[in-house]
Amino acid sequence: MDVNEGDDLKTTLQKLLAERERINRDIETIQRLLGLEHIPDELQPALAQGETHTPFRPVGKVHILPGEFYGMTQTDAAAAYLRKVGHAAHIDQILEALQSGGVKISGDARTNLYTVLVRGTKRFVLVSPNTFGLAEFYPNRPKKEKK
């Protein structure tokens, strides 16, 4: 591969990544307008034979726009961020994204956010120390028994 071809591929990749970000924002907007917390299976793209998951997950660093989460609760903003990322994230990453997106968290922000997420057991799963995912990411997770 020569230098010009590599530059062309990098330019193409950059354009495609920007387009994917725009599409992800459009999807999130429509999802919010429909009041959907997650995208139902019937709206998910059909899987190719042998695939076990949809290939349409964001890859790499997710860009948070200023004000993207403004006016949202901590849990709604965290859920929106995790959906955008497409996988579990460390509490520090979630906190940084929420604050960048306009969520105000009072007091010890990290501790307060951790507490809110760990109590939100219907929406969030603590998958490893200080790392949260959305419950919808783990449909086969073991359910806690009611006492």
DSSP file (Angstrom, degrees, kcal/mol; ACC not computed):
  #  RESIDUE AA STRUCTURE BP1 BP2  ACC     N-H-->O    O-->H-N    N-H-->O    O-->H-N    TCO  KAPPA ALPHA  PHI   PSI    X-CA   Y-CA   Z-CA
    1    1 A M              0   0    0      0, 0.0     2,-0.1     0, 0.0     0, 0.0   0.000 360.0 360.0 360.0 127.7    0.0    0.0    0.0
    2    2 A D     >  -     0   0    0      1,-0.1     4,-2.2     4,-0.0     5,-0.2  -0.372 360.0-102.1 -86.2 171.6    1.5    3.3   -1.0
    3    3 A V  H  > S+     0   0    0      1,-0.2     4,-2.4     2,-0.2     5,-0.2   0.886 120.0  51.4 -61.3 -42.9    1.2    6.5    1.1
    4    4 A N  H  > S+     0   0    0      1,-0.2     4,-2.5     2,-0.2    -1,-0.2   0.902 109.7  49.7 -63.4 -40.8   -1.5    8.1   -1.1
    5    5 A E  H  > S+     0   0    0      2,-0.2     4,-2.4     1,-0.2    -1,-0.2   0.907 111.0  50.0 -64.3 -40.9   -3.7    4.9   -0.8
    6    6 A G  H  X S+     0   0    0     -4,-2.2     4,-2.2     2,-0.2    -2,-0.2   0.897 111.2  48.7 -63.2 -41.1   -3.2    4.9    3.0
    7    7 A D  H  X S+     0   0    0     -4,-2.4     4,-2.5     2,-0.2    -2,-0.2   0.902 110.4  51.4 -65.0 -41.0   -4.2    8.6    3.2
    8    8 A D  H  X S+     0   0    0     -4,-2.5     4,-2.6     1,-0.2    -2,-0.2   0.911 110.8  48.3 -61.9 -42.7   -7.3    7.9    1.1
    9    9 A L  H  X S+     0   0    0     -4,-2.4     4,-2.8     2,-0.2    -1,-0.2   0.902 111.1  50.2 -65.2 -40.4   -8.3    5.0    3.3
   10   10 A K  H  X S+     0   0    0     -4,-2.2     4,-2.6     2,-0.2    -2,-0.2   0.910 111.6  48.6 -63.7 -41.8   -7.8    7.2    6.5
   11   11 A T  H  X S+     0   0    0     -4,-2.5     4,-2.2     2,-0.2    -2,-0.2   0.919 112.7  48.1 -63.5 -43.7   -9.9   10.0    4.9
   12   12 A T  H  X S+     0   0    0     -4,-2.6     4,-2.5     2,-0.2    -2,-0.2   0.922 112.1  49.4 -62.2 -44.7  -12.6    7.4    4.0
   13   13 A L  H  X S+     0   0    0     -4,-2.8     4,-2.7     1,-0.2     5,-0.2   0.920 109.8  51.4 -60.6 -44.2  -12.5    6.0    7.5
   14   14 A Q  H  X S+     0   0    0     -4,-2.6     4,-2.1     1,-0.2    -1,-0.2   0.913 111.3  47.5 -60.0 -43.5  -12.8    9.4    9.1
   15   15 A K  H  X S+     0   0    0     -4,-2.2     4,-2.2     2,-0.2    -1,-0.2   0.904 112.6  49.0 -64.6 -42.2  -15.8   10.2    6.9
   16   16 A L  H  X S+     0   0    0     -4,-2.5     4,-2.5     2,-0.2    -2,-0.2   0.895 110.1  50.9 -66.2 -39.8  -17.5    6.9    7.7
   17   17 A L  H  X S+     0   0    0     -4,-2.7     4,-2.2     2,-0.2    -1,-0.2   0.905 110.5  49.2 -64.1 -40.8  -16.9    7.4   11.5
   18   18 A A  H  X S+     0   0    0     -4,-2.1     4,-2.0    -5,-0.2    -2,-0.2   0.902 111.6  49.4 -64.1 -40.3  -18.4   10.8   11.4
   19   19 A E  H  X S+     0   0    0     -4,-2.2     4,-2.6     2,-0.2    -2,-0.2   0.897 108.9  52.5 -65.2 -40.2  -21.4    9.4    9.5
   20   20 A R  H  X S+     0   0    0     -4,-2.5     4,-3.0     2,-0.2    -2,-0.2   0.908 108.0  51.4 -62.8 -41.1  -21.8    6.7   12.0
   21   21 A E  H  X S+     0   0    0     -4,-2.2     4,-2.3     2,-0.2    -1,-0.2   0.919 110.9  48.3 -60.0 -43.9  -21.8    9.2   14.9
   22   22 A R  H  X S+     0   0    0     -4,-2.0     4,-2.3     2,-0.2    -2,-0.2   0.918 112.8  47.7 -63.1 -43.4  -24.6   11.2   13.0
   23   23 A I  H  X S+     0   0    0     -4,-2.6     4,-2.7     2,-0.2    -2,-0.2   0.918 110.3  51.8 -64.5 -43.6  -26.6    8.0   12.5
   24   24 A N  H  X S+     0   0    0     -4,-3.0     4,-2.4     1,-0.2    -1,-0.2   0.903 110.5  48.8 -60.1 -41.1  -26.2    7.0   16.2
   25   25 A R  H  X S+     0   0    0     -4,-2.3     4,-2.3     2,-0.2    -1,-0.2   0.909 111.4  49.8 -64.0 -41.6  -27.4   10.4   17.3
   26   26 A D  H  X S+     0   0    0     -4,-2.3     4,-2.5     2,-0.2     5,-0.2   0.914 110.9  49.5 -63.0 -42.8  -30.4   10.1   14.9
   27   27 A I  H  X S+     0   0    0     -4,-2.7     4,-2.7     1,-0.2    -2,-0.2   0.930 111.5  48.7 -61.6 -46.1  -31.2    6.7   16.3
   28   28 A E  H  X S+     0   0    0     -4,-2.4     4,-2.4     2,-0.2    -1,-0.2   0.880 110.7  51.2 -63.1 -38.2  -31.0    7.9   19.9
   29   29 A T  H  X S+     0   0    0     -4,-2.3     4,-2.6     2,-0.2    -2,-0.2   0.945 112.8  44.4 -64.1 -48.3  -33.3   10.9   19.0
   30   30 A I  H  X S+     0   0    0     -4,-2.5     4,-2.1     1,-0.2    -2,-0.2   0.897 112.1  53.6 -63.5 -40.0  -35.9    8.7   17.4
   31   31 A Q  H  X>S+     0   0    0     -4,-2.7     5,-2.6    -5,-0.2     4,-0.5   0.918 110.7  46.2 -60.4 -44.2  -35.6    6.2   20.3
   32   32 A R  H ><5S+     0   0    0     -4,-2.4     3,-1.0     1,-0.2    -2,-0.2   0.914 110.5  53.0 -64.7 -42.6  -36.3    9.1   22.8
   33   33 A L  H 3<5S+     0   0    0     -4,-2.6    -1,-0.2     1,-0.3    -2,-0.2   0.856 111.3  46.6 -61.8 -34.4  -39.2   10.4   20.7
   34   34 A L  H 3<5S-     0   0    0     -4,-2.1    -1,-0.3    -5,-0.2    -2,-0.2   0.554 112.3-123.3 -82.0  -8.1  -40.7    6.9   20.8
   35   35 A G  T <<5 +     0   0    0     -3,-1.0     2,-0.5    -4,-0.5    -3,-0.2   0.802  56.1 156.1  71.4  28.7  -40.1    6.6   24.5
   36   36 A L      < -     0   0    0     -5,-2.6    -1,-0.2    -6,-0.2     3,-0.1  -0.777  35.0-165.9 -93.8 127.1  -38.1    3.5   24.0
   37   37 A E  S    S+     0   0    0     -2,-0.5     2,-0.3     1,-0.2    -1,-0.2   0.844  82.7   3.3 -76.2 -34.7  -35.6    2.6   26.7
   38   38 A H  S    S-     0   0    0     -3,-0.1    -1,-0.2    -7,-0.1    45,-0.0  -0.946  90.5 -92.5-142.8 164.5  -34.0    0.0   24.4
   39   39 A I        -     0   0    0     -2,-0.3     5,-0.1    -3,-0.1    -8,-0.0  -0.690  45.9-122.8 -83.8 121.1  -34.6   -1.0   20.8
   40   40 A P    >>  -     0   0    0      0, 0.0     3,-1.7     0, 0.0     4,-0.7  -0.199  20.9-112.3 -62.1 154.2  -37.1   -3.9   20.7
   41   41 A D  G >4 S+     0   0    0      1,-0.3     3,-1.1     2,-0.2    -2,-0.0   0.851 115.2  61.6 -55.3 -37.8  -36.0   -7.1   19.0
   42   42 A E  G 34 S+     0   0    0      1,-0.3    -1,-0.3     4,-0.0     4,-0.1   0.711 106.5  46.4 -67.1 -17.3  -38.5   -6.7   16.1
   43   43 A L  G <4 S+     0   0    0     -3,-1.7    -1,-0.3     2,-0.1    -2,-0.2   0.521  90.8 103.2 -97.7  -7.8  -36.7   -3.4   15.2
   44   44 A Q  S << S-     0   0    0     -3,-1.1     3,-0.1    -4,-0.7     2,-0.0  -0.423  85.1 -97.1 -72.3 149.4  -33.2   -4.8   15.4
   45   45 A P        -     0   0    0      0, 0.0    -1,-0.1     0, 0.0     2,-0.1  -0.359  46.8 -97.6 -64.4 147.5  -31.5   -5.6   12.1
   46   46 A A        -     0   0    0      1,-0.1     2,-0.3    -3,-0.1    -4,-0.0  -0.406  40.1-121.4 -65.7 140.4  -31.7   -9.2   11.0
   47   47 A L        -     0   0    0     -2,-0.1     3,-0.1     4,-0.1     2,-0.1  -0.619  20.7-119.2 -84.7 142.1  -28.7  -11.3   11.8
   48   48 A A    >   -     0   0    0     -2,-0.3     3,-2.3     1,-0.1    -1,-0.1  -0.413  51.3 -75.4 -71.2 156.7  -26.7  -13.0    9.1
   49   49 A Q  T 3  S+     0   0    0      1,-0.3    -1,-0.1    -2,-0.1     3,-0.1  -0.314 122.1  17.1 -57.3 129.9  -26.5  -16.8    9.4
   50   50 A G  T 3  S+     0   0    0      1,-0.3    -1,-0.3    -3,-0.1     2,-0.2   0.195  94.1 123.9  92.4 -15.6  -24.1  -17.7   12.2
   51   51 A E    <   -     0   0    0     -3,-2.3    -1,-0.3     1,-0.1    -4,-0.1  -0.558  40.1-170.6 -77.9 143.1  -24.0  -14.3   13.8
   52   52 A T        +     0   0    0     -2,-0.2     2,-0.3     1,-0.2    -1,-0.1   0.487  69.3  23.7-109.6  -7.3  -25.0  -14.2   17.5
   53   53 A H  S    S-     0   0    0      0, 0.0    -1,-0.2     0, 0.0     0, 0.0  -0.983  90.4 -88.5-152.0 159.1  -25.2  -10.4   17.9
   54   54 A T        -     0   0    0     -2,-0.3    -7,-0.1     1,-0.1    -8,-0.0  -0.505  28.4-143.5 -69.6 137.3  -25.8   -7.3   15.8
   55   55 A P  S    S+     0   0    0      0, 0.0     2,-1.5     0, 0.0    -1,-0.1   0.477  77.2  98.1 -80.4   0.1  -22.6   -5.9   14.3
   56   56 A F        +     0   0    0    -11,-0.1    -2,-0.1     2,-0.0     3,-0.0  -0.411  48.9 128.7 -91.0  61.7  -23.9   -2.4   14.8
   57   57 A R        -     0   0    0     -2,-1.5    29,-0.1    -3,-0.0    28,-0.1  -0.917  66.4-104.0-110.9 139.1  -22.1   -1.5   18.0
   58   58 A P        -     0   0    0      0, 0.0     2,-0.4     0, 0.0     4,-0.1  -0.358  37.7-156.9 -60.1 141.5  -20.0    1.7   18.4
   59   59 A V        +     0   0    0      2,-0.1     2,-0.1    -2,-0.0    27,-0.0  -0.957  49.7   0.6-122.5 140.4  -16.3    0.9   18.3
   60   60 A G  S    S-     0   0    0     -2,-0.4     2,-0.2    25,-0.1     0, 0.0  -0.363 112.0  -4.4  83.8-165.2  -13.6    3.1   19.8
   61   61 A K        -     0   0    0     -2,-0.1     2,-0.5     1,-0.1    -2,-0.1  -0.425  65.2-142.2 -69.4 132.7  -14.0    6.3   21.6
   62   62 A V        -     0   0    0     -2,-0.2     2,-0.5    -4,-0.1    23,-0.1  -0.829  14.3-134.7 -95.5 132.1  -17.5    7.7   21.7
   63   63 A H        -     0   0    0     -2,-0.5     2,-0.5     0, 0.0    34,-0.0  -0.752  13.3-155.6 -91.5 129.1  -17.8   11.4   21.4
   64   64 A I        -     0   0    0     -2,-0.5     3,-0.0     5,-0.0    17,-0.0  -0.905  12.4-139.1-104.7 125.9  -20.1   13.2   23.8
   65   65 A L    >   -     0   0    0     -2,-0.5     3,-2.3     1,-0.1     4,-0.3  -0.574  31.3 -96.4 -81.5 145.1  -21.5   16.5   22.7
   66   66 A P  T 3  S+     0   0    0      0, 0.0    35,-0.2     0, 0.0    -1,-0.1  -0.419 113.6  13.2 -58.2 130.2  -21.8   19.4   25.2
   67   67 A G  T >  S+     0   0    0     33,-0.6     3,-1.1    -2,-0.1    34,-0.2   0.489  85.9 129.7  81.8   2.9  -25.3   19.4   26.5
   68   68 A E  T <  S+     0   0    0     -3,-2.3    34,-0.1     1,-0.3    33,-0.1   0.839  85.2  28.2 -59.2 -33.7  -26.1   15.9   25.1
   69   69 A F  T >  S+     0   0    0     32,-2.4     3,-2.2    -4,-0.3    -1,-0.3   0.236  88.1 142.5-110.7  11.7  -27.4   14.8   28.5
   70   70 A Y  T <  S+     0   0    0     -3,-1.1    33,-0.1    31,-0.7     3,-0.1  -0.291  73.2  13.0 -58.8 132.9  -28.5   18.1   29.8
   71   71 A G  T 3  S+     0   0    0     31,-0.4    -1,-0.3     1,-0.3     2,-0.2   0.388 100.5 120.4  83.1  -3.4  -31.7   17.9   31.8
   72   72 A M    <   -     0   0    0     -3,-2.2    -1,-0.3     1,-0.1    -3,-0.1  -0.591  67.6-110.1 -90.0 154.4  -31.5   14.1   32.1
   73   73 A T     >  -     0   0    0     -2,-0.2     4,-2.6     1,-0.1     5,-0.2  -0.341  34.1-106.1 -71.2 164.5  -31.4   12.2   35.4
   74   74 A Q  H  > S+     0   0    0      1,-0.2     4,-2.6     2,-0.2     5,-0.2   0.915 121.2  47.1 -58.9 -42.9  -28.1   10.5   36.3
   75   75 A T  H  > S+     0   0    0      2,-0.2     4,-2.5     1,-0.2    -1,-0.2   0.906 112.6  47.6 -69.9 -40.8  -29.6    7.1   35.5
   76   76 A D  H  > S+     0   0    0      2,-0.2     4,-2.3     1,-0.2    -1,-0.2   0.918 115.3  46.2 -64.9 -41.6  -31.2    8.2   32.2
   77   77 A A  H  X S+     0   0    0     -4,-2.6     4,-2.6     2,-0.2    -2,-0.2   0.907 112.5  49.8 -67.0 -41.9  -27.9    9.8   31.1
   78   78 A A  H  X S+     0   0    0     -4,-2.6     4,-2.7    -5,-0.2    -2,-0.2   0.912 111.9  48.7 -63.5 -41.7  -25.8    6.8   32.2
   79   79 A A  H  X S+     0   0    0     -4,-2.5     4,-2.4     2,-0.2    -2,-0.2   0.919 111.5  49.4 -63.7 -43.1  -28.2    4.5   30.3
   80   80 A A  H  X S+     0   0    0     -4,-2.3     4,-2.1     2,-0.2    -2,-0.2   0.916 112.8  47.9 -61.8 -43.1  -28.0    6.6   27.2
   81   81 A Y  H  X S+     0   0    0     -4,-2.6     4,-2.5     2,-0.2     5,-0.2   0.940 111.6  48.6 -63.5 -47.1  -24.2    6.7   27.4
   82   82 A L  H  X>S+     0   0    0     -4,-2.7     4,-3.2     1,-0.2     5,-0.6   0.886 111.1  50.9 -63.2 -38.4  -23.9    3.0   27.9
   83   83 A R  H  <5S+     0   0    0     -4,-2.4    -1,-0.2     2,-0.2    -2,-0.2   0.908 110.7  49.7 -62.3 -40.7  -26.2    2.3   25.0
   84   84 A K  H  <5S+     0   0    0     -4,-2.1    -2,-0.2    -5,-0.2    -1,-0.2   0.900 114.9  43.1 -65.1 -41.2  -24.1    4.7   22.9
   85   85 A V  H  <5S-     0   0    0     -4,-2.5    -2,-0.2     2,-0.1    -1,-0.2   0.894  98.9-143.9 -71.4 -40.8  -20.9    2.8   24.0
   86   86 A G  T  <5 +     0   0    0     -4,-3.2     2,-0.3     1,-0.2    -3,-0.2   0.537  67.5  50.2  89.7   7.5  -22.5   -0.6   23.5
   87   87 A H  S   <S-     0   0    0     -5,-0.6    -1,-0.2    45,-0.1    -2,-0.1  -0.960  97.0 -62.7-161.2 173.9  -20.8   -2.3   26.4
   88   88 A A        -     0   0    0     -2,-0.3     2,-0.3    -3,-0.1    45,-0.3  -0.246  50.1-164.4 -63.7 154.3  -20.0   -1.9   30.1
   89   89 A A  E     -A  132   0A   0     43,-2.7    43,-2.5     3,-0.0     2,-0.1  -0.976  24.4 -98.8-142.1 154.4  -17.9    1.0   31.2
   90   90 A H  E >>  -A  131   0A   0     -2,-0.3     4,-2.2    41,-0.3     3,-0.6  -0.397  36.9-114.7 -69.7 147.7  -15.9    2.0   34.3
   91   91 A I  H 3> S+     0   0    0     39,-3.1     4,-2.8     1,-0.3     5,-0.2   0.834 116.6  56.0 -53.6 -36.6  -17.6    4.4   36.7
   92   92 A D  H 3> S+     0   0    0     38,-0.2     4,-2.3     2,-0.2    -1,-0.3   0.881 107.6  48.0 -67.2 -37.1  -14.9    7.0   35.9
   93   93 A Q  H <> S+     0   0    0     -3,-0.6     4,-2.3     2,-0.2    -2,-0.2   0.914 113.4  47.7 -66.7 -43.0  -15.7    6.8   32.2
   94   94 A I  H  X S+     0   0    0     -4,-2.2     4,-2.7     2,-0.2     5,-0.2   0.939 112.5  49.1 -63.4 -46.6  -19.4    7.1   32.9
   95   95 A L  H  X S+     0   0    0     -4,-2.8     4,-2.6     1,-0.2     5,-0.2   0.928 111.2  49.0 -59.0 -47.4  -18.9   10.1   35.2
   96   96 A E  H  X S+     0   0    0     -4,-2.3     4,-2.4     1,-0.2    -1,-0.2   0.911 112.8  48.1 -59.8 -43.2  -16.7   11.9   32.7
   97   97 A A  H  X S+     0   0    0     -4,-2.3     4,-2.0     2,-0.2    -2,-0.2   0.922 112.1  48.5 -64.6 -44.4  -19.2   11.4   29.9
   98   98 A L  H  <>S+     0   0    0     -4,-2.7     5,-2.7     2,-0.2     4,-0.3   0.926 113.9  45.9 -63.4 -44.7  -22.1   12.5   32.0
   99   99 A Q  H ><5S+     0   0    0     -4,-2.6     3,-1.1     1,-0.2    -1,-0.2   0.898 112.8  50.4 -66.3 -39.3  -20.3   15.7   33.2
  100  100 A S  H 3<5S+     0   0    0     -4,-2.4   -33,-0.6    -5,-0.2    -1,-0.2   0.842 109.4  53.4 -63.8 -32.7  -19.1   16.4   29.6
  101  101 A G  T 3<5S-     0   0    0     -4,-2.0   -32,-2.4   -35,-0.2   -31,-0.7   0.419 127.5 -95.8 -86.2   1.5  -22.7   16.0   28.5
  102  102 A G  T < 5S+     0   0    0     -3,-1.1     2,-0.5     1,-0.3   -31,-0.4   0.548  72.7 143.5 102.9   7.9  -24.1   18.5   31.0
  103  103 A V      < -     0   0    0     -5,-2.7     2,-0.5    -6,-0.2    -1,-0.3  -0.699  39.4-146.4 -82.4 129.3  -25.3   16.4   33.9
  104  104 A K        -     0   0    0     -2,-0.5     2,-0.5     5,-0.0   -30,-0.1  -0.849  15.5-173.9 -96.4 125.5  -24.7   18.1   37.2
  105  105 A I        -     0   0    0     -2,-0.5     4,-0.2     2,-0.1     5,-0.1  -0.979  14.6-145.1-122.4 119.7  -23.8   15.8   40.1
  106  106 A S        +     0   0    0     -2,-0.5     6,-0.2     2,-0.1     2,-0.0  -0.305  57.1   1.1 -83.2 164.7  -23.6   17.3   43.5
  107  107 A G  S    S+     0   0    0      1,-0.1     2,-1.4    -2,-0.1     3,-0.1  -0.288 130.8   1.9  65.7-143.6  -21.2   16.4   46.4
  108  108 A D  S  > S-     0   0    0      1,-0.2     4,-2.9     2,-0.1     5,-0.2  -0.655  76.3-165.2 -76.8  93.8  -18.8   13.6   45.8
  109  109 A A  H  > S+     0   0    0     -2,-1.4     4,-2.6    -4,-0.2     5,-0.2   0.853  80.7  49.9 -55.8 -43.4  -19.8   13.0   42.2
  110  110 A R  H  > S+     0   0    0      2,-0.2     4,-2.5     1,-0.2    -1,-0.2   0.935 114.5  43.6 -64.2 -46.6  -18.2    9.6   41.8
  111  111 A T  H  > S+     0   0    0      2,-0.2     4,-2.5     1,-0.2    -2,-0.2   0.914 114.6  50.1 -65.4 -42.8  -19.7    8.2   45.0
  112  112 A N  H  X S+     0   0    0     -4,-2.9     4,-2.2     2,-0.2    -2,-0.2   0.921 113.1  45.5 -63.0 -44.0  -23.1    9.6   44.3
  113  113 A L  H  X S+     0   0    0     -4,-2.6     4,-2.6    -5,-0.2     5,-0.2   0.924 112.0  52.0 -65.6 -43.6  -23.2    8.2   40.7
  114  114 A Y  H  X S+     0   0    0     -4,-2.5     4,-2.8    -5,-0.2     5,-0.2   0.930 110.4  48.9 -56.5 -46.4  -21.9    4.9   41.9
  115  115 A T  H  X S+     0   0    0     -4,-2.5     4,-1.7     1,-0.2    -1,-0.2   0.914 111.1  49.2 -61.7 -44.6  -24.7    4.7   44.6
  116  116 A V  H  X S+     0   0    0     -4,-2.2     4,-0.8     1,-0.2    -1,-0.2   0.911 115.1  44.4 -62.3 -42.7  -27.4    5.6   42.0
  117  117 A L  H  < S+     0   0    0     -4,-2.6     3,-0.4     1,-0.2     7,-0.2   0.903 111.5  51.0 -71.3 -40.4  -26.2    3.0   39.6
  118  118 A V  H  < S+     0   0    0     -4,-2.8    -1,-0.2     1,-0.2    -2,-0.2   0.809 111.4  49.4 -68.8 -27.4  -25.7    0.2   42.1
  119  119 A R  H  < S+     0   0    0     -4,-1.7     2,-1.6    -5,-0.2    -1,-0.2   0.683  93.3  78.8 -81.2 -18.1  -29.2    0.8   43.4
  120  120 A G    >X  +     0   0    0     -4,-0.8     4,-3.2    -3,-0.4     3,-1.3  -0.374  54.6 154.3 -86.9  59.4  -30.7    0.8   39.9
  121  121 A T  T 34  +     0   0    0     -2,-1.6    -1,-0.2     1,-0.3    -2,-0.1   0.654  65.1  59.8 -68.0 -16.0  -30.6   -3.0   39.7
  122  122 A K  T 34 S+     0   0    0     -3,-0.2    -1,-0.3     1,-0.1    -2,-0.1   0.780 121.8  23.0 -79.3 -25.3  -33.4   -3.2   37.1
  123  123 A R  T <4 S+     0   0    0     -3,-1.3    12,-2.9    -6,-0.1    13,-0.4   0.741 120.6  50.8-108.1 -31.8  -31.4   -1.2   34.6
  124  124 A F  E  <  -B  134   0A   0     -4,-3.2     2,-0.4    10,-0.3    10,-0.2  -0.834  56.6-159.3-119.7 149.3  -27.8   -1.6   35.6
  125  125 A V  E     -B  133   0A   0      8,-2.9     8,-2.5    -2,-0.3     2,-1.1  -0.993  18.3-138.7-126.4 128.4  -25.5   -4.5   36.3
  126  126 A L  E     +B  132   0A   0     -2,-0.4     6,-0.2     6,-0.2     8,-0.0  -0.761  28.9 175.5 -83.3 100.7  -22.2   -4.3   38.2
  127  127 A V  E     -     0   0A   0      4,-1.8    -1,-0.2    -2,-1.1     5,-0.2   0.726  64.0 -11.6 -87.5 -23.0  -20.2   -6.6   36.0
  128  128 A S  E >  S-B  131   0A   0      3,-1.2     3,-2.6    -3,-0.1    -1,-0.2  -0.941 106.7 -46.0-161.9 171.0  -16.9   -6.1   37.8
  129  129 A P  T 3  S-     0   0    0      0, 0.0     3,-0.1     0, 0.0    -2,-0.0  -0.198 126.3 -10.0 -51.8 124.4  -15.5   -3.8   40.4
  130  130 A N  T 3  S+     0   0    0      1,-0.2   -39,-3.1   -40,-0.1     2,-0.5   0.644 110.4 115.5  63.5  18.1  -16.6   -0.2   39.5
  131  131 A T  E <   -AB  90 128A   0     -3,-2.6    -4,-1.8   -41,-0.3    -3,-1.2  -0.972  44.0-171.1-125.5 122.1  -17.8   -1.3   36.1
  132  132 A F  E     +AB  89 126A   0    -43,-2.5   -43,-2.7    -2,-0.5     2,-0.3  -0.864   8.1 176.8-115.7 143.9  -21.4   -1.1   35.0
  133  133 A G  E     - B   0 125A   0     -8,-2.5    -8,-2.9    -2,-0.4     2,-0.3  -0.828  39.2 -92.6-128.1 172.7  -23.3   -2.3   32.1
  134  134 A L  E >   - B   0 124A   0     -2,-0.3     3,-1.9   -10,-0.2     4,-0.4  -0.684  28.2-127.3 -85.7 142.7  -27.0   -2.2   31.2
  135  135 A A  G >  S+     0   0    0    -12,-2.9     3,-1.7    -2,-0.3     6,-0.2   0.841 109.4  64.8 -55.9 -33.7  -29.1   -5.1   32.2
  136  136 A E  G 3  S+     0   0    0    -13,-0.4    -1,-0.3     1,-0.3   -12,-0.1   0.705  92.4  62.7 -66.3 -18.2  -30.3   -5.4   28.6
  137  137 A F  G <  S+     0   0    0     -3,-1.9    -1,-0.3     1,-0.2    -2,-0.2   0.690 106.3  46.7 -74.6 -17.9  -26.7   -6.3   27.6
  138  138 A Y    X   +     0   0    0     -3,-1.7     3,-1.7    -4,-0.4    -1,-0.2  -0.592  59.9 159.8-127.3  68.2  -26.9   -9.4   29.7
  139  139 A P  T 3  S+     0   0    0      0, 0.0    -1,-0.1     0, 0.0    -2,-0.1   0.747  79.3  49.6 -65.4 -21.4  -30.2  -11.2   29.0
  140  140 A N  T 3  S+     0   0    0     -3,-0.1     3,-0.1     2,-0.0    -2,-0.0   0.194  80.2 130.6-101.9  16.1  -28.8  -14.5   30.3
  141  141 A R  S <  S-     0   0    0     -3,-1.7     2,-0.1    -6,-0.2    -3,-0.0  -0.344  70.3 -94.9 -67.7 151.1  -27.4  -13.1   33.6
  142  142 A P        -     0   0    0      0, 0.0     2,-0.3     0, 0.0    -1,-0.1  -0.447  39.9-130.8 -66.2 137.0  -28.4  -15.0   36.7
  143  143 A K        -     0   0    0     -2,-0.1     2,-0.2    -3,-0.1    -3,-0.0  -0.681  19.2-115.3 -89.6 142.7  -31.5  -13.6   38.4
  144  144 A K        -     0   0    0     -2,-0.3     2,-0.3     1,-0.1    -1,-0.1  -0.553  31.4-119.0 -74.7 140.2  -31.4  -12.9   42.1
  145  145 A E        -     0   0    0     -2,-0.2     2,-0.3     1,-0.1    -1,-0.1  -0.611  23.9-121.6 -80.0 139.5  -33.8  -15.0   44.1
  146  146 A K              0   0    0     -2,-0.3    -1,-0.1     1,-0.1     0, 0.0  -0.603 360.0 360.0 -79.8 140.1  -36.5  -13.1   46.1
  147  147 A K              0   0    0     -2,-0.3    -1,-0.1     0, 0.0    -2,-0.0   0.445 360.0 360.0 -90.8 360.0  -36.5  -13.7   49.8
